[in-house]
Amino acid sequence: MYEVIHAVVPPLLKAIWRPRVLGLQNVPKDGGVILASNHLSFVDSVVIPSVAPRKVVFLAKSDYFKGSGVKGTAQRLWFEGLGMLPVDREDTQAAIDSLETALEVLGRGEAFGIYPEGSRSRDGRLYRGRTGVAHLALTAGVPVVPVGLVGTERIQPIGSRYPKVAKVTVKFGKALDFSGRGSGVPLGRARREVTDEIMAAIQMLSGQEPAGVYNDRAPDA
């Protein structure tokens, strides 16, 4: 199903939005890699896989995979076709389970997409990154490619039911290698420092104003 959806969706989206894509050469052609991006819109998880030079796996709410009837089946096939995997956000074990799922993806030599902010930004600022991204990078020993999205919030503004045509830019930064960063310092400190470096790289690409705090809004995208 991925091959079918991916053969149709990316060309269609590129024809409609004509995104400006920079730095594709920075994404490794093979091997495990993390694509860490800012998060502005529900469509971010469609835009990135559509322009990336290889398959990118994202996690999505398990509710999207549980619908019944024709609509539910179509929705499930759509998300599966985009390479997304279900995660139960209401489960207290969700965070741990999602990290384990991500490590499995990286262990298979695939690309995993993550939003260190946790939830999409509702005011356009870049929120402080949570350290799950550093946990993945240090545990799996894979590089991190920072991604800066610009303009995706205009495709489907908060409260809008249908997408709009808007100018979008996707910037893939140079891969960050954190090999050996977890040795000689407390693990918590290492994860915090790595996460902050990743967020700084994302900010340079996106040009967003740093919020300096965590985004504590309930995740809805």
Phi, psi and omega in degrees: 000325179301314182299321181292308181297316184291337178284341184254310188296306182305312179299323180293313180295321179295325180290326182279309186267337183047059183296146174270119185242127181236145172080023180303330181293346180279349179271117179305141183288335179210172181087158180298137179204146178255129173256107183257119188235157167290165187225110184245338188206158175303329185279357181304321182285355173259320182296311184299310178297335182285334182251345181293150182281002178207167181297135178236125180266128175242160173263145179223156180306134182299337179302329181292344185254001188252359183297154180248170179074190183296315181296315181296319179294317180297319180294317180297315180295325179298309182291321177295322180293336178273001178085018182271151179241142182285144174218137181272105184283345181273344181282136180295340179270001187303315183298315180294315181297321182293324178293321178295319177298317179297320179295326177295317179298313180294324179295336177276002180080025181258172178264133181241129179262138182214149175249100183302336178293336181095297179243160178290148180283130180264350180240007176087351179278160178264117184273164182297140182280144175271152193280005177300324180295322178289322177302315180295314183297316183286323181287314182278341181066040182244157178286161178241125176259113178288143181233132177246116178262135179229123175095354182293336178294342179275346178290312178222083181302153179303128181096349180273137182272334185235145180290154179241165176275126182210156178283130183231139175235134177237121182243122176260118181276175179294141181299138179257128181252120182249026180303129177081358184289342182271000183259141175086354179224155177305140184301319180299319179294318180299316180296320180294316181294318179296316179299317180296324177294320179296315181294325178295321179293321178296318181297323178296327181280319185274334182074014182284156174283127178292132180280329179081359180224169177282152174272103185265006177294149179298130180296127180228013179212000000 
